[in-house]
Amino acid sequence: MASRILFCSPEVAPYAKTGGLADVAAALPGALKKRGYDVRIFMPLYRCVGDQTMDLEPVGQEAPGGDSIPVGARDFHVHFLQTATEEGVPVYFLEKDEFFDRSHLYGSPRRGDYEDNPERFIVFCRAIEPLCHRLNWFPQVLHLHDWQAALTSAYRRFPQSPDSPLAGAATVLTIHNLGYQGLFPAARFPLTGLPPQLFSPSGMEFWGRCNFLKAGLVYSDFLTTVSPSYSLQIQQSQWGHGLEGVLQQRAGRLRGILNGVDTKVWDPETDPLIPCNYTVEKMSGKRRCKESLMRELGWPEKQAARQPLLGMIGRLADQKGFDLLREILPRLMKRPLFLAILGTGDAATEKSLREAAEQYPDRLRALLRFDERLAHTIEAASDIFLMPSRYEPCGLNQMYSLRYGTIPLVHATGGLEDSIVDVSREPDKGFGVKFRQYTGESFLQAVETALELHAHEESWKRIRERAMLQDVSWARAARSYEEVYEEAVEKRDKD
């Protein structure tokens, strides 16, 4: 049995977060620890980590000047610090201010990705071995996340020293979003220190460029994605971002495992961020949450009981379905409903939502900011949650919505397809509404269906109860990852 697992992730909540990856890398280790694993986490020490109030201690006995990491012809000296999560999972940080003491994790919103991202994450991947030496602890499985950690698979497969203590570890790479690959000019490949023959079509080369994620796809012992449907979609040209051929070749080592949610953070019974707590047995608190949000947004509370409140939270981009929303908005605003949208993103999308909110002040609020309290409150207060994403590897908000008795309305893609059962197709089992054609008309028809369902109070209560009773915890997913770890160890290097 593989009992020692090291998570290598570029971000982990609450220390650093840009998206759902951070939530996965925080919650899954805790679920595995409860199942008896010696699981630990490794991530960069970004500026935002240092800004948080926590005690960080050095890892082991440090050599003068720290550990030396080669990148091309240069050596970079790094340090390791540590803390632990609330569940007691050790977290190790790679300290290198030259690379990680910055305002943003991967790049500037105005200037784009950092020019030295190859060096930054080569150092991150190569630092795993000296960290393990410092700890005198060596994992049986390296669980890598996205392109920033993917190069580790190549270093493990082609170690500089034949007696590397990581040579016996199996590697599992989780693809959170195939659209982000770590693509760099071919001239940057020598920085990796890997054998020159790896820069080939069968290795890391990708249309004349160096592809860090591809290294992980090719050299990892096992691959996972964050939902079963997404694992199938990315093997098709429409969603494969040019890597569908590689994924088809590795299909026997590719598995989709639906994410869970942190039920300590997202629980309407105990959530400190919502106006009133509630349970599936006692739902009056949800009504009060809706009334409170209506009041906060300047809408008449007396209409809370009669007209549904629709919520939408996320990155404001067309990938999340905002192109469809813009298309149907004039007709949507003629319906008896309220719509609250929270998020930031594309400047053009923000501008269009700001203008729409001014045009429909009695129906629409565009809250163009990040606000954790408001995110929880919208989930608790809403009757229906909109997720019309063009594609969605997994998605988390639809699962938060289930916990809070807010019925998800989703495009049937990726994790949205896997996590929601459509009431229209399974009236006695369904707990959400789906549309299958990515068109404005199909989206609008799904909204009409949801509004019609909401109008029938007793049947809506039954749908809501089924939603709240769904198991969206990480315990379910952790059992599936156990199987992957065992299979990865068994099949290590047997391609």
Secondary structure, DSSP 4 states (H G I P E B T S, - for coil): ---EEEEE-S-BTTTB-SSHHHHHHHHHHHHHHHTT-EEEEEEE--HHHHTS----EE-S-PPTT-EEEEETTEEEEEEEEEEE-TT--EEEEEE-HHHH-SSSSSEETTTEE-TTHHHHHHHHHHTHHHHHHHHT---SEEEEEHHHHHHHHHHHHS-SSTT-TTTT-EEEEEES-TT---EEEGGGGGGG---GGGSSTTTTEETTEEEHHHHHHHH-SEEEESSHHHHHHTTSTTTSTT-HHHHHHTGGGEEE----B-TTTS-TTT-TTSSS---SS--HHHHHHHHHHHHHTT--GGGTTTS-EEEEES-BSGGGTHHHHHHHHHHHTTSS-EEEEE--B-HHHHHHHHHHHHH-TTTEEEE-S--HHHHHHHHHH-SEEEE--S--SS-SHHHHHHHTT-EEEEESSHHHHHH--BTTT-TTT--BEEE-S-SHHHHHHHHHHHHHHHTSHHHHHHHHHHHHTS--BHHHHHHHHHHHHHHHHHHTT--
